[in-house]
């Protein structure tokens, strides 16, 4: 459509995500459930364009304008699911975050997921736009894991993963895997990948005949788990966050230019 015919503002789902209400997909679900209104009118479609959030309510509560973007690192323990609630009653990351987040912290959303049996670095943000940018495979942000495995494996076999691998029709991209020093069949392996498909590390290692007894995410982009105690939260410094956001913007611009 011509530029002049385009609606002013941005889609409501994008604005609510940036304001930290929920991810875009979750906002679209809320719209379908009739939970979002503008004044007295229930929003019926995600293709609703707004210039601001004045008069917008979610479940009857006014939505505040987007706060300053913040990013937190959480050392997720095992036994927690990465979700706001669980129909079966399993504990979620939000159970742990109630006491772990610093005073005055905004409502946050997880960047990506770690399954219930995986521990380590989980990033949290109040900015839905940043969350989406960090999760997109096209962003190519590396994720690094350490896996404790049992079984026979060689470095030569792990090196083949740099070409990617297909398992049961699912294609997994380049993985850089290094076998840590040691002897016997119990070994640690460090793996770096940039797609982050569901259970990717476990599926690939199990396909190679290994049993995974422990899986820890130790890095996501430039952010590292380091020696954070399990169950604690640390806020990413503003300067580090801004530097990272600029790198995302530059990467997106290069892809657009191609």
N, C-alpha and C positions, 0 to 999 in steps of 0.2 A: 504494500500500500504506500502511497506517497507520504513523505515525511509529515506534511501538514495534516494528514488524516489520522495519524497515529494518536491514540489516547495520551493525554498528559499524565505524568507521574509514573509510578511503577506498579506491577502486579501486587495485590494485597498479600499473597503468600510470601513473596520476596521481602516485603516490608516487615511483616510479622516475624519472619525468620530472623531478619537483622535485629529486630527488637528483642530477640531472645525468647519469643513465645514458644516456638517449636521449630523443627525442621520444615522445609517447604512441603515435603510429602505429608507430614503430620498435620500441617495447617490445612492442606487440601482435604484431609480426612475430617478435620474439624468442620470445614465448610459443608461437606456432604452430610454431616450429622446435625447441621443447623445451629452450631454453637457460636458462630461469629455474626455480629450485627454491626451495622453502621446506623447509629441513632436507633430508630424503631424498626429498621428494615433488616431482615435476615439476609446475609450474603449467600447467594445461590451458586456462584461460579468463581473459580480461582482467577478467571479472566476479568477480574474487577480491578480497575486502575485507580490509584489514589495518589495525591500529592503529599498527604500527611496522614497521620493516624488519629486525627481529631474525631471524636465521636465513636471510634471503634471499640467494641467490647468483646471479650471472650468469656463465655459462661457468665455474662452479666457484669464482668469486671472491666473497667476501663484499661486500655493498653497505653502504657507510657511510651514516649518517644525512645528511639534506640539509645542505649547508653554507650559510653566509650567502650570500644572493643577491648576485651580482656581475655587472656589465655592462661589456663592453669594446667599444671602437671600433677597427675594423681597416680600413686603407686597402687594399682588395683591388686587386691589379694585374690586367690582362687576362691571359688564358692559364691561369687557374686555374678549376676547376669547384668549385661550392659543394656538396661532398659529402665523406664520410669516405674513400671509396675509389671507384675507377673501374675497371670491368671491362676497359676498353681501355687502361688504363695512363696516362691523361692525369694531369698533376699536379693536386692538389687544394689547397684552402686550408690543409689541415692540414700539407701539406709546408712551406708558408711560415710557419705558426704555430709550428712547432717551435722556431724561433730568435727569433720575434718576441714571443711571450708573456713577460710578466715572470716572474722566478723565483717558484716556489710557487703559480703560477696553477692554478685547478682545470680539470678537463676542461670544455670549452665546446661549445655548439651554436650554429649560426648562426640568427639571426632572419630568416626569409625567405631569399631567394636572389638572387644576381646571376649571370647567365649567363656563360659563358666569355669572351665578348667585351665584357662590361661591367665597368667599374672603379668604384672609389669606396667610399663608406661601407657597411660591413657590420658590423652589431652582433652580438656574441657574448655568450652568457650560460650560466651553469651551472644555471639554474633553468628547468625545462621548463614550469612554470606561467606564468612571465613570458613565455617564448618564445611560447607559445600565445596569450596575451592580446594580445601585440603583433602577431601575424600575422592575427588574426581581422578580416575586413572590417568587422564590426560595431563594432570599436574605433575605426574612422575615423581612424587615425593617418596624417598626411600624409607622403608620400615625395616628395622633390624631386630632379629630375635636370637636368643640362645635356646637350644633344645638339648635336653639330656635324653640320649637314646640308648637302646640296647639292640645289638645285632651287628652283623658284619657289613662294613662299609669302607671304601677307600676314597682318598682325595680325588683320584682320577674319575671315579664314578660321580662324585659331587660336582666336578668340573663340567660334566656334561649338561648340568642344569643351566649353564649360561646360555645355552641355545633354546631354553624353554622346554616344556614337556606337556604332552597331552595325556590325560587320565580319564578314562570313561567318557570320552567325547568333550571333556573340558580342557581348554588350552590355557596353560599357565606360562606367563612370560619369563624373561630372564631372571634367574636367581643366582646370586653369588654366594656360595656355601664353602665354608672352611672348617675342616676337621681340626679340633683343638688337640694339642699334644696329650698323649696318654697311652695306656695299654689296655688290653682286654676288650670285651664287647660293650662295656658301658662307657660311652664317649659323649662329650659335649660338641655340638656343631653350632657355628654362628652362621646365620643366613640373612641376606639383605635382598629385598624385593621391592617393587614399586607399585604393584597392582592391589594387593591386599584382598584377594577374593576370599569368600567364606571358607574358613578352615584350611586355607591354602598350605601352610607350612606342615600341618599334621598330615594332610592327604599326600603331599609329595614325599615326605619321609616314610610314611607307611607304604607307599607304592614301591619304595626302594627296599622294602623288607625290614624296616626299623620300627621298633616300638618306642613311642614317645612317652616318657614318664614325667617330664616337666617341660613347660614352655614359657619363656619369659620374653616380653617385648622390652628391649633395652634402648631403642631409639626410634624416633619419628621425625624425619627431616633433621634439622639442626639441634633438636631437643633430645636430651639423653636422660635415662633413669638415674645414672650415677649411683650414689649411695643413699638415695631416698629411702627412709624406713617404710616398710609395708603399711598401707592404709593412710599415708599422709598426703597432703596437698601442698604444692608450692606454686606461687604465681610467677609466671614468666615475666621477666623485667620488660618494662615498656619499650626500652630501646631495642632489645632483642626481638620483640614482637614486631615493631615497626620495620626493622631490617628484613625480617622474614616476609612481611606483607609486601614490601617492595620487590623482593625476589619473586614472589608469586605473580605480581603484576607484570614484571619484565618477561617472565616465562610465558604468560598468557599473550603478551603483545607479540612475542616472537612467533608463536603458533599462529596468531591471526595474520601476521605478515606473510606467512608462507603460502 
